[in-house]
Amino acid sequence: MLSDDRGNYVYIINPKNVVERRDIKIGTVNDSGVTIAQGISGNEAVVLSAGPFLNPGQKVKPKRQSAS
């Protein structure tokens, strides 16, 4: 999860392997992690690392990883 003056967001990778910003609303935060209450459905390919080095519209070669 990232944040800026517009709020909290994640980057997702769309079916064309292009980075998209997705604004989110944070739910609970505890020792297990952070719950995203709004903004994604759970079916998106969410960027787990390197988000600060990406820009919306950038084409990438994602390395897919299953959810833990």
CNS distance restraints for C-alpha pairs under 8 A (distance, minus, plus):
assign (resid   1 and name CA) (resid   8 and name CA) 6.89 0.50 0.50
assign (resid   1 and name CA) (resid   9 and name CA) 5.92 0.50 0.50
assign (resid   1 and name CA) (resid  10 and name CA) 5.14 0.50 0.50
assign (resid   2 and name CA) (resid   8 and name CA) 5.71 0.50 0.50
assign (resid   2 and name CA) (resid   9 and name CA) 5.32 0.50 0.50
assign (resid   2 and name CA) (resid  10 and name CA) 5.94 0.50 0.50
assign (resid   2 and name CA) (resid  51 and name CA) 7.66 0.50 0.50
assign (resid   2 and name CA) (resid  52 and name CA) 7.82 0.50 0.50
assign (resid   3 and name CA) (resid   7 and name CA) 5.31 0.50 0.50
assign (resid   3 and name CA) (resid   8 and name CA) 4.20 0.50 0.50
assign (resid   3 and name CA) (resid   9 and name CA) 5.86 0.50 0.50
assign (resid   4 and name CA) (resid   8 and name CA) 6.66 0.50 0.50
assign (resid   7 and name CA) (resid  23 and name CA) 7.24 0.50 0.50
assign (resid   7 and name CA) (resid  24 and name CA) 7.94 0.50 0.50
assign (resid   8 and name CA) (resid  23 and name CA) 6.02 0.50 0.50
assign (resid   8 and name CA) (resid  24 and name CA) 5.65 0.50 0.50
assign (resid   8 and name CA) (resid  25 and name CA) 6.67 0.50 0.50
assign (resid   8 and name CA) (resid  26 and name CA) 7.59 0.50 0.50
assign (resid   9 and name CA) (resid  21 and name CA) 6.69 0.50 0.50
assign (resid   9 and name CA) (resid  22 and name CA) 5.45 0.50 0.50
assign (resid   9 and name CA) (resid  23 and name CA) 4.23 0.50 0.50
assign (resid   9 and name CA) (resid  24 and name CA) 5.04 0.50 0.50
assign (resid   9 and name CA) (resid  25 and name CA) 7.91 0.50 0.50
assign (resid  10 and name CA) (resid  21 and name CA) 6.03 0.50 0.50
assign (resid  10 and name CA) (resid  22 and name CA) 5.40 0.50 0.50
assign (resid  10 and name CA) (resid  23 and name CA) 6.58 0.50 0.50
assign (resid  10 and name CA) (resid  24 and name CA) 7.09 0.50 0.50
assign (resid  10 and name CA) (resid  46 and name CA) 6.94 0.50 0.50
assign (resid  10 and name CA) (resid  47 and name CA) 7.15 0.50 0.50
assign (resid  10 and name CA) (resid  51 and name CA) 7.85 0.50 0.50
assign (resid  11 and name CA) (resid  19 and name CA) 6.30 0.50 0.50
assign (resid  11 and name CA) (resid  20 and name CA) 5.50 0.50 0.50
assign (resid  11 and name CA) (resid  21 and name CA) 4.66 0.50 0.50
assign (resid  11 and name CA) (resid  22 and name CA) 5.92 0.50 0.50
assign (resid  11 and name CA) (resid  46 and name CA) 5.96 0.50 0.50
assign (resid  11 and name CA) (resid  47 and name CA) 5.53 0.50 0.50
assign (resid  11 and name CA) (resid  51 and name CA) 6.68 0.50 0.50
assign (resid  11 and name CA) (resid  56 and name CA) 7.82 0.50 0.50
assign (resid  12 and name CA) (resid  19 and name CA) 5.79 0.50 0.50
assign (resid  12 and name CA) (resid  20 and name CA) 5.30 0.50 0.50
assign (resid  12 and name CA) (resid  21 and name CA) 6.43 0.50 0.50
assign (resid  12 and name CA) (resid  22 and name CA) 6.85 0.50 0.50
assign (resid  12 and name CA) (resid  44 and name CA) 6.42 0.50 0.50
assign (resid  12 and name CA) (resid  45 and name CA) 5.38 0.50 0.50
assign (resid  12 and name CA) (resid  46 and name CA) 4.33 0.50 0.50
assign (resid  12 and name CA) (resid  47 and name CA) 5.63 0.50 0.50
assign (resid  13 and name CA) (resid  17 and name CA) 5.37 0.50 0.50
assign (resid  13 and name CA) (resid  18 and name CA) 5.42 0.50 0.50
assign (resid  13 and name CA) (resid  19 and name CA) 4.79 0.50 0.50
assign (resid  13 and name CA) (resid  20 and name CA) 6.19 0.50 0.50
assign (resid  13 and name CA) (resid  44 and name CA) 7.36 0.50 0.50
assign (resid  13 and name CA) (resid  45 and name CA) 5.39 0.50 0.50
assign (resid  13 and name CA) (resid  46 and name CA) 6.42 0.50 0.50
assign (resid  13 and name CA) (resid  47 and name CA) 7.05 0.50 0.50
assign (resid  13 and name CA) (resid  62 and name CA) 7.79 0.50 0.50
assign (resid  14 and name CA) (resid  18 and name CA) 5.48 0.50 0.50
assign (resid  14 and name CA) (resid  19 and name CA) 6.53 0.50 0.50
assign (resid  14 and name CA) (resid  20 and name CA) 6.89 0.50 0.50
assign (resid  14 and name CA) (resid  44 and name CA) 7.65 0.50 0.50
assign (resid  14 and name CA) (resid  45 and name CA) 7.19 0.50 0.50
assign (resid  16 and name CA) (resid  59 and name CA) 7.96 0.50 0.50
assign (resid  17 and name CA) (resid  59 and name CA) 5.70 0.50 0.50
assign (resid  17 and name CA) (resid  60 and name CA) 5.61 0.50 0.50
assign (resid  17 and name CA) (resid  61 and name CA) 6.65 0.50 0.50
assign (resid  17 and name CA) (resid  62 and name CA) 7.08 0.50 0.50
assign (resid  18 and name CA) (resid  56 and name CA) 7.57 0.50 0.50
assign (resid  18 and name CA) (resid  57 and name CA) 5.67 0.50 0.50
assign (resid  18 and name CA) (resid  58 and name CA) 5.51 0.50 0.50
assign (resid  18 and name CA) (resid  59 and name CA) 4.34 0.50 0.50
assign (resid  18 and name CA) (resid  60 and name CA) 6.09 0.50 0.50
assign (resid  19 and name CA) (resid  54 and name CA) 7.48 0.50 0.50
assign (resid  19 and name CA) (resid  55 and name CA) 6.77 0.50 0.50
assign (resid  19 and name CA) (resid  56 and name CA) 4.97 0.50 0.50
assign (resid  19 and name CA) (resid  57 and name CA) 5.29 0.50 0.50
assign (resid  19 and name CA) (resid  58 and name CA) 5.40 0.50 0.50
assign (resid  19 and name CA) (resid  59 and name CA) 6.34 0.50 0.50
assign (resid  19 and name CA) (resid  60 and name CA) 7.20 0.50 0.50
assign (resid  20 and name CA) (resid  55 and name CA) 7.97 0.50 0.50
assign (resid  20 and name CA) (resid  56 and name CA) 4.90 0.50 0.50
assign (resid  20 and name CA) (resid  57 and name CA) 6.31 0.50 0.50
assign (resid  21 and name CA) (resid  56 and name CA) 5.93 0.50 0.50
assign (resid  22 and name CA) (resid  39 and name CA) 6.46 0.50 0.50
assign (resid  22 and name CA) (resid  40 and name CA) 7.43 0.50 0.50
assign (resid  23 and name CA) (resid  39 and name CA) 5.80 0.50 0.50
assign (resid  24 and name CA) (resid  36 and name CA) 6.68 0.50 0.50
assign (resid  24 and name CA) (resid  37 and name CA) 7.36 0.50 0.50
assign (resid  24 and name CA) (resid  38 and name CA) 5.38 0.50 0.50
assign (resid  24 and name CA) (resid  39 and name CA) 4.29 0.50 0.50
assign (resid  24 and name CA) (resid  40 and name CA) 7.06 0.50 0.50
assign (resid  25 and name CA) (resid  36 and name CA) 5.96 0.50 0.50
assign (resid  25 and name CA) (resid  37 and name CA) 5.45 0.50 0.50
assign (resid  25 and name CA) (resid  38 and name CA) 4.92 0.50 0.50
assign (resid  25 and name CA) (resid  39 and name CA) 6.45 0.50 0.50
assign (resid  26 and name CA) (resid  34 and name CA) 7.19 0.50 0.50
assign (resid  26 and name CA) (resid  35 and name CA) 6.10 0.50 0.50
assign (resid  26 and name CA) (resid  36 and name CA) 4.72 0.50 0.50
assign (resid  26 and name CA) (resid  37 and name CA) 5.45 0.50 0.50
assign (resid  26 and name CA) (resid  38 and name CA) 7.20 0.50 0.50
assign (resid  27 and name CA) (resid  34 and name CA) 7.03 0.50 0.50
assign (resid  27 and name CA) (resid  35 and name CA) 4.94 0.50 0.50
assign (resid  27 and name CA) (resid  36 and name CA) 5.31 0.50 0.50
assign (resid  27 and name CA) (resid  37 and name CA) 4.76 0.50 0.50
assign (resid  28 and name CA) (resid  34 and name CA) 5.94 0.50 0.50
assign (resid  28 and name CA) (resid  35 and name CA) 5.23 0.50 0.50
assign (resid  28 and name CA) (resid  36 and name CA) 7.70 0.50 0.50
assign (resid  29 and name CA) (resid  33 and name CA) 5.88 0.50 0.50
assign (resid  29 and name CA) (resid  34 and name CA) 4.54 0.50 0.50
assign (resid  29 and name CA) (resid  35 and name CA) 6.39 0.50 0.50
assign (resid  30 and name CA) (resid  34 and name CA) 6.57 0.50 0.50
assign (resid  36 and name CA) (resid  40 and name CA) 7.60 0.50 0.50
assign (resid  40 and name CA) (resid  44 and name CA) 6.98 0.50 0.50
assign (resid  47 and name CA) (resid  51 and name CA) 6.39 0.50 0.50
assign (resid  50 and name CA) (resid  54 and name CA) 6.82 0.50 0.50
assign (resid  54 and name CA) (resid  58 and name CA) 6.98 0.50 0.50
